[in-house]
Amino acid sequence: MLDVKTGMLLLATEAMTVAALLVVVWLQDRSQRHYANWAAGFAMRALAVALMAMRDTIPDALSITLGNAVSLAGFAFWIAGLRQFDKRTAPWWMILPLSIWLVAVSFPVIADTMPYRAVAYGIATATGYTLLAGVALSCRFGSQRYRRLFAGTWAVLALNILMVAGYAFVERPAYALSLSVAPVAGIIAMVGFFSAILIGAKLVMEDSQQRLELLVRSDPLTGMLNRRGLAEAFVDLKRTNSLEPSVIALLQFDLDHFKRINDTHGHQAGDSVLVGFARLAGHMAAGSAVFCRTGGEEFTAILKTGSIRDAANLAETIRRALAERPMRGLIVPMPVTVSVGVAAMPADEADLDRLMNHADRALYTAKQDGRNRTALFHDEAAIVVPANDHPAREPFPAVDDHADRQVAVLRRVAELGGGHTGANTP
C-alpha cells in the first residue's frame, strides 16, 4: 500500500506542477481567464488524489466523500476553461459531474456501500469526460484532426471509468485498488489523461500560431486586414474559379481632410473616426468584398465581380453612407467624407500593383474634383461618377430626386462602353 500511496502522491505533485505553470502563464495576461480555470482544475485533481492517498490516515468523509467531490469539481473548471478559450461563456451544465456525486452520497445506502459509491463516482466521472469530449468536438480552435483526437481520448477515459464501476459492482471489493481490472484500468487512466494534456497543449499551440498569423495580417487599430492581408486576399481571388467572365476590382478609399480632424479634435478622435469608418465600410462590404486598411487614413476593398458597375455601386454606397452618418468621438460636429478610386481588370490578367496604381490615379481625380467623390479608371483615363449630392459640379444632367441613388452610377458606368465589363486594357 505504501508504493500505491507514493505513486498517488507523485501524481498529485505532477498535477500541482501543471497547475502552477498555468498560473504563471495566466499572470502574464490576466485577460486569458481560461488558463486560470485550467490551473484550478489541475489543482483540484492534485488535492483530490492527495486526499485519496491518505485514506487510511484520515476519516473516510475526507478521503472519499470530499476527495471525490474535489476531483469532480475539477471538471467544471476544465469545461469552463475550454469554453472560454473558444470565446464562449461557461455553461451551467459544467457542474453536472459534481452534482451527480453529491446527490448520490446524500443517500446513506450509497455513501456507506463501496460498490454503490464506485458506481456513483464512475457515472459522475464518465459524465465529466463525456462533457469534455462534447466541448472538444464543438470548439472552433485548432485543427479538426486534433479536436477529434482530444474528444476521442476523453471518450476512452469515460469508458474506462465505467468499466471500473461495473467490475466494482460485480466483484464488490473492500477497496477499489483490489479490483481485478485495477492495474489495467490504472494504466489506461494514466496514459489517457496525459495524452489528453499533450493533445490539449498541441491545440493551444495551434491556436496561438493562428493568432500570430492573424496579427501579422491585420491592422491593430481597426482589426481589418493590412497590406499583407490584402495581398493574400488578392491571391485567393485569383485562384477562385468563375464560370462567367469576371473582373477583379479594387476600391481605394481616402478619408478627406483627415489631418484637420486630428489637428482640431486630437488623435484619439481621429482613431475613433478610423474605427468608425472601418466598421461602416466593412459591414457594407461583408459578403461581397475584402476590406483592408492599407495606410494612415487609406483603406482598400477588393472583390471579384461580373462588372466594374458592381464595384462602383459599392463605392458609392459606402461614400454616401459615411457622408450621411454622424461620426462619434468629435468635440465639435464635423462632416466626415471619403473619396474613392476604382479600377478593374479581367480576373485572369489582374495584377495587384497595376490595380492599385490605377485606383490611385482615379482617387487623385476624385480629390481634384472636390473630394467626397468616386472616380473610375477606364481606358487610361479617370472619370468621376456623377452623384446627386453634388449637383453644382455635375457634368451631366442631375438625377431626379425621386430616382434611386444608384441610377446615376449605373448610367455613367454604362456610358463607359456599353456592355463592356469595365476591365482595363493597358
C-alpha positions as CSV (number, residue, x, y, z in Angstrom):
1,M,0.0,0.0,0.0
2,L,3.0,2.3,0.6
3,D,4.0,2.1,-3.0
4,V,0.5,2.8,-4.2
5,K,0.3,5.8,-1.9
6,T,3.7,7.1,-3.1
7,G,2.6,6.8,-6.7
8,M,-0.6,8.7,-6.0
9,L,1.3,11.4,-4.2
10,L,3.6,11.7,-7.2
11,L,0.6,12.1,-9.4
12,A,-0.7,14.8,-7.1
13,T,2.6,16.6,-7.3
14,E,2.7,16.4,-11.1
15,A,-0.9,17.8,-11.3
16,M,0.0,20.6,-9.0
17,T,3.1,21.4,-11.0
18,V,1.0,21.7,-14.1
19,A,-1.4,24.0,-12.2
20,A,1.5,26.2,-11.1
21,L,2.8,26.5,-14.6
22,L,-0.7,27.5,-15.9
23,V,-1.0,30.1,-13.1
24,V,2.3,31.6,-14.3
25,V,1.0,31.8,-17.8
26,W,-2.2,33.4,-16.6
27,L,-0.3,36.0,-14.6
28,Q,1.4,37.2,-17.8
29,D,-2.0,38.2,-19.2
30,R,-4.9,38.1,-16.8
31,S,-7.4,38.6,-19.5
32,Q,-6.7,35.0,-20.5
33,R,-9.0,33.5,-17.9
34,H,-9.1,30.1,-19.4
35,Y,-5.6,29.5,-18.1
36,A,-6.7,30.3,-14.5
37,N,-9.6,27.9,-14.9
38,W,-7.4,25.1,-16.2
39,A,-5.0,25.7,-13.3
40,A,-7.8,25.4,-10.8
41,G,-8.9,22.2,-12.5
42,F,-5.5,20.6,-12.1
43,A,-5.2,21.9,-8.6
44,M,-8.5,20.2,-7.7
45,R,-7.2,17.0,-9.2
46,A,-4.0,17.2,-7.2
47,L,-5.8,17.9,-4.0
48,A,-8.3,15.0,-4.7
49,V,-5.5,12.5,-5.4
50,A,-3.6,13.6,-2.2
51,L,-6.8,13.1,-0.1
52,M,-7.4,9.7,-1.6
53,A,-3.8,8.6,-1.0
54,M,-4.3,9.3,2.8
55,R,-7.4,7.1,3.1
56,D,-6.1,5.1,6.0
57,T,-4.8,8.1,7.9
58,I,-7.7,10.5,7.7
59,P,-11.5,10.0,8.0
60,D,-13.4,8.5,5.1
61,A,-15.5,11.6,4.9
62,L,-12.4,13.5,3.9
63,S,-10.5,10.9,1.8
64,I,-13.6,9.5,0.0
65,T,-16.6,11.9,0.0
66,L,-14.6,15.1,-0.1
67,G,-11.8,13.7,-2.2
68,N,-14.2,12.5,-4.9
69,A,-16.1,15.8,-4.7
70,V,-13.0,17.9,-5.2
71,S,-12.0,15.6,-8.1
72,L,-15.3,16.1,-9.8
73,A,-15.3,19.8,-9.2
74,G,-12.2,19.9,-11.4
75,F,-14.4,19.1,-14.4
76,A,-16.3,22.3,-14.0
77,F,-13.1,24.4,-14.3
78,W,-11.7,22.4,-17.3
79,I,-15.0,22.8,-19.1
80,A,-15.3,26.5,-18.3
81,G,-11.7,27.0,-19.5
82,L,-12.2,25.2,-22.8
83,R,-15.4,27.2,-23.5
84,Q,-13.6,30.5,-22.6
85,F,-10.7,29.6,-24.8
86,D,-13.3,29.1,-27.6
87,K,-14.7,32.6,-26.9
88,R,-17.9,31.2,-25.3
89,T,-19.4,31.5,-21.9
90,A,-19.1,28.9,-19.2
91,P,-22.2,26.6,-19.3
92,W,-24.4,25.8,-16.3
93,W,-24.1,22.0,-17.0
94,M,-20.4,22.0,-16.1
95,I,-21.4,21.3,-12.5
96,L,-23.3,18.0,-13.5
97,P,-20.4,15.6,-12.5
98,L,-20.2,17.2,-9.0
99,S,-24.0,17.4,-8.7
100,I,-24.4,13.7,-9.5
101,W,-21.9,12.7,-6.8
102,L,-23.4,15.0,-4.1
103,V,-26.9,13.8,-4.8
104,A,-25.7,10.1,-4.8
105,V,-23.8,10.3,-1.5
106,S,-26.8,12.1,0.2
107,F,-28.3,8.6,0.3
108,P,-26.8,6.6,3.2
109,V,-27.1,3.3,1.3
110,I,-24.8,4.7,-1.4
111,A,-22.5,6.6,0.9
112,D,-21.9,3.6,3.2
113,T,-21.5,0.9,0.5
114,M,-18.3,0.8,-1.5
115,P,-19.8,-0.8,-4.7
116,Y,-22.6,1.7,-4.9
117,R,-20.2,4.6,-4.3
118,A,-17.9,3.2,-7.0
119,V,-20.9,3.2,-9.5
120,A,-22.0,6.7,-8.5
121,Y,-18.4,8.0,-8.8
122,G,-18.0,6.2,-12.1
123,I,-21.2,7.6,-13.6
124,A,-20.3,11.1,-12.4
125,T,-16.7,10.9,-13.7
126,A,-17.9,9.4,-17.1
127,T,-20.3,12.3,-17.4
128,G,-17.4,14.8,-16.9
129,Y,-15.3,13.1,-19.5
130,T,-18.2,12.9,-21.9
131,L,-18.9,16.6,-21.5
132,L,-15.2,17.4,-22.2
133,A,-15.4,15.3,-25.3
134,G,-18.5,17.2,-26.4
135,V,-16.9,20.6,-25.8
136,A,-13.8,19.5,-27.7
137,L,-15.9,18.5,-30.8
138,S,-17.9,21.7,-30.7
139,C,-14.8,24.0,-30.4
140,R,-13.5,26.0,-33.3
141,F,-9.9,26.4,-32.3
142,G,-7.0,24.3,-33.6
143,S,-7.3,21.7,-36.3
144,Q,-10.3,19.3,-36.6
145,R,-7.9,16.4,-36.5
146,Y,-6.6,17.2,-33.1
147,R,-10.0,18.2,-31.8
148,R,-11.3,14.7,-32.7
149,L,-8.3,13.1,-31.0
150,F,-8.9,15.2,-28.0
151,A,-12.5,14.2,-27.8
152,G,-11.6,10.5,-28.5
153,T,-9.2,10.5,-25.6
154,W,-11.9,11.8,-23.2
155,A,-14.3,9.2,-24.5
156,V,-11.8,6.4,-23.9
157,L,-11.4,7.6,-20.3
158,A,-15.2,7.7,-19.8
159,L,-15.5,4.1,-21.0
160,N,-12.6,3.1,-18.8
161,I,-14.1,4.5,-15.6
162,L,-17.5,2.9,-16.4
163,M,-15.7,-0.4,-16.8
164,V,-14.1,0.1,-13.3
165,A,-17.6,0.9,-11.9
166,G,-19.1,-2.2,-13.4
167,Y,-16.4,-4.5,-12.0
168,A,-16.7,-2.9,-8.6
169,F,-20.5,-3.6,-8.6
170,V,-19.9,-7.2,-9.6
171,E,-16.8,-8.1,-7.5
172,R,-17.7,-5.9,-4.5
173,P,-14.1,-5.5,-3.1
174,A,-13.3,-3.6,0.1
175,Y,-11.0,-1.2,-1.8
176,A,-11.1,-0.1,-5.4
177,L,-7.5,-1.0,-5.8
178,S,-8.4,-4.6,-5.1
179,L,-10.3,-4.9,-8.3
180,S,-9.1,-7.4,-10.9
181,V,-9.0,-4.8,-13.5
182,A,-7.4,-2.1,-11.4
183,P,-3.9,-2.4,-12.9
184,V,-5.1,-2.3,-16.5
185,A,-7.6,0.5,-15.7
186,G,-4.9,2.5,-13.9
187,I,-2.6,2.3,-16.9
188,I,-5.4,3.4,-19.3
189,A,-6.4,6.2,-17.0
190,M,-2.8,7.4,-16.6
191,V,-1.9,7.2,-20.3
192,G,-5.2,8.6,-21.4
193,F,-5.0,11.6,-19.0
194,F,-1.5,12.6,-20.0
195,S,-2.4,12.1,-23.7
196,A,-5.3,14.5,-23.2
197,I,-2.9,17.0,-21.7
198,L,-0.4,16.7,-24.6
199,I,-3.2,16.9,-27.3
200,G,-4.7,19.9,-25.5
201,A,-1.3,21.6,-25.4
202,K,-1.0,21.0,-29.2
203,L,-4.4,22.6,-29.8
204,V,-3.3,25.6,-27.7
205,M,-0.1,25.9,-29.7
206,E,-2.0,25.7,-33.0
207,D,-4.4,28.4,-31.9
208,S,-1.5,30.6,-30.8
209,Q,0.1,30.2,-34.2
210,Q,-3.1,31.1,-35.9
211,R,-3.4,34.2,-33.7
212,L,0.1,35.3,-34.5
213,E,-0.5,34.8,-38.2
214,L,-3.7,36.9,-37.9
215,L,-1.8,39.7,-36.1
216,V,0.8,39.8,-38.9
217,R,-2.0,40.2,-41.5
218,S,-4.3,42.6,-39.6
219,D,-4.3,46.2,-38.5
220,P,-4.1,46.6,-34.7
221,L,-6.4,49.7,-34.5
222,T,-9.3,48.6,-36.7
223,G,-8.9,44.8,-36.8
224,M,-9.1,44.9,-40.6
225,L,-6.6,43.2,-42.8
226,N,-3.4,45.2,-43.6
227,R,-1.4,45.3,-46.8
228,R,-0.1,41.8,-46.3
229,G,-3.7,40.6,-45.8
230,L,-4.7,42.4,-49.0
231,A,-2.0,40.7,-51.0
232,E,-3.1,37.3,-49.7
233,A,-6.8,38.1,-50.4
234,F,-5.9,39.0,-53.9
235,V,-4.1,35.7,-54.5
236,D,-7.2,33.9,-53.1
237,L,-9.4,35.8,-55.5
238,K,-7.2,34.9,-58.5
239,R,-7.4,31.2,-57.5
240,T,-11.2,31.3,-57.3
241,N,-12.7,29.8,-60.5
242,S,-15.7,31.5,-62.0
243,L,-17.9,30.1,-64.7
244,E,-18.9,33.6,-66.0
245,P,-16.5,36.2,-67.3
246,S,-15.4,38.3,-64.3
247,V,-13.1,41.1,-63.2
248,I,-11.2,41.8,-60.1
249,A,-12.0,45.3,-58.9
250,L,-10.0,47.3,-56.4
251,L,-11.5,50.3,-54.5
252,Q,-9.1,52.8,-52.9
253,F,-10.7,54.9,-50.1
254,D,-9.1,58.0,-48.6
255,L,-10.7,60.0,-45.8
256,D,-11.0,63.7,-46.7
257,H,-9.2,66.3,-44.7
258,F,-8.2,63.7,-42.0
259,K,-5.3,65.9,-40.8
260,R,-7.8,68.6,-40.0
261,I,-9.7,66.1,-37.8
262,N,-6.6,65.2,-35.9
263,D,-5.5,68.8,-35.5
264,T,-8.9,70.0,-34.4
265,H,-10.1,67.1,-32.2
266,G,-6.9,65.2,-31.3
267,H,-5.5,61.9,-32.4
268,Q,-7.9,59.9,-30.1
269,A,-10.8,61.4,-32.0
270,G,-9.0,60.6,-35.3
271,D,-8.7,57.0,-34.2
272,S,-12.4,56.9,-33.4
273,V,-13.1,58.1,-37.0
274,L,-10.9,55.5,-38.5
275,V,-12.5,52.7,-36.4
276,G,-16.0,54.0,-37.2
277,F,-15.3,54.1,-40.9
278,A,-13.8,50.7,-40.9
279,R,-16.8,49.2,-39.2
280,L,-19.2,51.0,-41.5
281,A,-17.4,50.1,-44.7
282,G,-16.5,46.6,-43.5
283,H,-20.2,45.9,-42.7
284,M,-21.3,47.1,-46.1
285,A,-18.6,45.2,-47.9
286,A,-19.2,42.0,-46.0
287,G,-20.0,39.1,-48.2
288,S,-19.0,40.9,-51.4
289,A,-15.6,42.3,-50.9
290,V,-12.5,42.0,-48.6
291,F,-11.9,45.3,-46.8
292,C,-8.5,46.4,-45.6
293,R,-6.7,49.3,-44.0
294,T,-3.6,50.0,-46.1
295,G,-2.3,53.3,-44.7
296,G,-3.0,56.0,-42.2
297,E,-6.4,57.1,-43.5
298,E,-6.3,54.9,-46.5
299,F,-8.5,51.8,-46.9
300,T,-8.8,49.3,-49.7
301,A,-11.6,46.9,-50.8
302,I,-11.0,44.1,-53.3
303,L,-13.6,41.9,-54.9
304,K,-14.3,39.6,-57.9
305,T,-17.4,40.5,-59.8
306,G,-19.0,40.4,-63.2
307,S,-18.6,44.1,-63.9
308,I,-17.0,47.3,-62.7
309,R,-20.5,48.6,-62.2
310,D,-20.8,46.5,-59.1
311,A,-17.6,47.9,-57.7
312,A,-18.8,51.5,-58.5
313,N,-22.1,50.8,-56.9
314,L,-20.4,49.5,-53.7
315,A,-18.0,52.5,-53.6
316,E,-20.9,55.0,-53.9
317,T,-23.0,53.2,-51.3
318,I,-20.1,53.4,-48.8
319,R,-19.3,57.0,-49.7
320,R,-22.8,58.3,-49.3
321,A,-23.4,56.3,-46.1
322,L,-20.3,57.9,-44.5
323,A,-21.3,61.4,-45.6
324,E,-24.8,61.0,-44.1
325,R,-23.8,59.4,-40.8
326,P,-22.9,61.5,-37.8
327,M,-19.4,60.4,-36.6
328,R,-18.9,60.0,-32.9
329,G,-15.9,61.0,-30.9
330,L,-15.6,64.6,-32.2
331,I,-15.6,67.6,-29.9
332,V,-17.4,69.7,-32.5
333,P,-19.6,68.1,-35.1
334,M,-17.7,67.9,-38.4
335,P,-18.8,66.1,-41.5
336,V,-16.5,63.2,-42.4
337,T,-16.3,62.2,-46.1
338,V,-14.3,59.9,-48.2
339,S,-13.0,59.9,-51.8
340,V,-12.8,56.7,-53.7
341,G,-10.9,55.5,-56.7
342,V,-12.0,52.3,-58.5
343,A,-10.1,50.2,-61.0
344,A,-10.8,46.8,-62.5
345,M,-9.0,44.2,-64.7
346,P,-10.1,40.8,-66.1
347,A,-9.6,38.2,-63.4
348,D,-7.2,36.1,-65.3
349,E,-5.0,39.1,-66.2
350,A,-5.3,41.0,-62.9
351,D,-2.1,42.4,-61.3
352,L,-2.3,43.9,-57.8
353,D,0.3,46.6,-58.3
354,R,-1.3,47.8,-61.5
355,L,-4.8,47.8,-59.9
356,M,-3.5,49.8,-57.0
357,N,-1.7,52.2,-59.4
358,H,-4.9,52.7,-61.5
359,A,-7.1,53.1,-58.4
360,D,-4.7,55.7,-57.0
361,R,-4.9,57.7,-60.2
362,A,-8.7,57.5,-60.1
363,L,-8.6,58.6,-56.4
364,Y,-6.4,61.6,-57.3
365,T,-9.0,62.6,-59.8
366,A,-11.8,62.3,-57.2
367,K,-9.8,64.5,-54.8
368,Q,-9.1,67.1,-57.5
369,D,-12.8,67.2,-58.4
370,G,-13.7,68.4,-54.9
371,R,-13.4,65.3,-52.7
372,N,-16.3,63.2,-51.5
373,R,-16.5,61.7,-55.0
374,T,-16.0,58.4,-56.7
375,A,-13.9,58.1,-59.8
376,L,-13.3,55.2,-62.1
377,F,-10.2,54.3,-64.1
378,H,-11.0,53.2,-67.6
379,D,-9.0,53.2,-70.8
380,E,-6.1,55.1,-69.4
381,A,-8.4,57.8,-68.1
382,A,-10.1,58.6,-64.7
383,I,-13.8,59.6,-64.9
384,V,-15.7,61.0,-62.0
385,V,-19.0,59.2,-61.3
386,P,-22.0,61.6,-61.3
387,A,-23.8,61.9,-57.9
388,N,-26.9,63.8,-57.0
389,D,-25.3,65.1,-53.8
390,H,-23.0,67.3,-56.0
391,P,-25.5,68.9,-58.4
392,A,-23.4,72.1,-58.8
393,R,-20.5,70.2,-60.2
394,E,-22.4,67.6,-62.2
395,P,-21.2,67.5,-65.8
396,F,-24.3,65.6,-66.8
397,P,-28.0,66.3,-66.2
398,A,-28.8,65.9,-62.5
399,V,-30.7,62.8,-61.4
400,D,-34.3,63.2,-60.5
401,D,-34.6,63.5,-56.7
402,H,-37.1,60.6,-56.6
403,A,-34.9,58.2,-58.5
404,D,-32.8,55.5,-57.0
405,R,-29.5,56.9,-55.8
406,Q,-27.6,54.2,-57.7
407,V,-29.1,55.1,-61.1
408,A,-26.6,57.9,-61.6
409,V,-23.7,55.5,-61.0
410,L,-25.1,52.9,-63.4
411,R,-25.9,55.5,-66.1
412,R,-22.4,56.9,-66.0
413,V,-20.7,53.5,-66.0
414,A,-22.9,52.3,-68.8
415,E,-21.6,55.2,-70.9
416,L,-18.0,53.9,-70.4
417,G,-18.5,51.3,-73.1
418,G,-22.0,49.8,-73.2
419,G,-21.8,46.1,-72.4
420,H,-18.0,46.2,-71.7
421,T,-17.0,44.5,-68.5
422,G,-15.2,47.6,-67.4
423,A,-11.8,46.0,-67.4
424,N,-8.7,48.0,-68.1
425,T,-6.6,47.5,-71.2
426,P,-3.0,48.5,-71.0
